[in-house]
Amino acid sequence: MYKRVLTIQDISCLGQCSGTVALPLISACGHECCIIPSSVLSTHTGGFTGFTFKDLTEEMPKIRQHWEKEGLFFDCVYTGYLGSARQIDYVSDIMDSRLKEGGLRIVDPAMADNGKLYTGFDMEFVSAMRQLCAGADYLLPNITEAALLTGMEYKNEYDEGYVINLCRGLEDLGAGKIILTGVKFEPGTTGVYVHGPEGSDYYKHKEISSGCHGTGDVYASVFTGALMGGKSDIEAARTAADFVVECITGTRTDPDHSYGVKFEPEIPKLIKMLGL
Ligand code: PXL
C-alpha cells in the first residue's frame, strides 16, 4: 500500500526532529513523503540558544497554487511544528484543496511539553491551533497540549477520569480520534490513550526517562506511516510506541546525545514491526 503523504512542519537542520524525522520514517514505512517546510532553523529551539530562523510562510500558498495547477493530490496531510497563526490558516487551505477524497488529516499540535509552551509560542497560537485540531481525523497531543487546547488544568499526576475528560474536551472541539501520548498512571510505565466515538483503549509500556528531544515527532511519523500502510489506528499507536521505546533505549547508551533521538539505527526494527 504505497501512499502519498504530505507533511507540513519546519526543517531543523540539526536536531533530529520535525521534517528531518518525518521524511526518513515515513519513507521507511514504504510511502512517498512530500514536505512543505514551514521554516528552516539551524537547530530546534529546545535547549539551543542563538539558533537561526528563516520563515517560509509565504511559500506555502504558492506551493499550493502550483500543485493545484499540476493537479497533485495527497492521501494524507500530517502536520507537526508550525510557527504562526498565519501558517495554520495556510495549512487548512492546503488540506481543503489538496487531499484526495477520504484523505486523512493527522495533526500533531507540537507546541508544548512538561506543562510549558515551547519557546516562541503564546496563547494566541494555541487558539489558532485549536481550529486546526477541530478538523483533524487524528489528533496526537501530549497531556500538556491537550490541557492547553481544552483549557483544562495541566496535571502531573492524574487518574483515568482526567484523561477521559481531556479526550472528551478535544472531541468537543471537533477532532475525530484522539491519540494522547505520554499517559502515565503509575511509576515506571507510560502509554498511549486512544479515544474515539467507539470507545477508548490504553496501551501501557515501560517508561524510560528519556530526557531526549523529538520523541513526539518520531511517534507521530511512525503512527502516520503505519496507519497509511493499512494498520488499524490502535495497531499504529502501539507500533509507534514500541518503536519510540526502542529509539530511547538506543539513545540512552550515548550520554552526549540529548538533543535528539537516535532513531536511525532502529529503522530495520521498524521495518520488521511493520512486516515489510
Ligand atoms: O519537536 C518539536 C519541535 C520541532 N521543531 C522545532 C522545535 C521543536 C520543539 O521544540 O523547536 C523547531
Residues whose N, C-alpha, C, O or C-beta is under 5 A from the ligand:
A	BS01	PXL	D10 S12 C17 S18 L41 T43 H44 T45 G46 Y81 A110 Y118 G214 D217
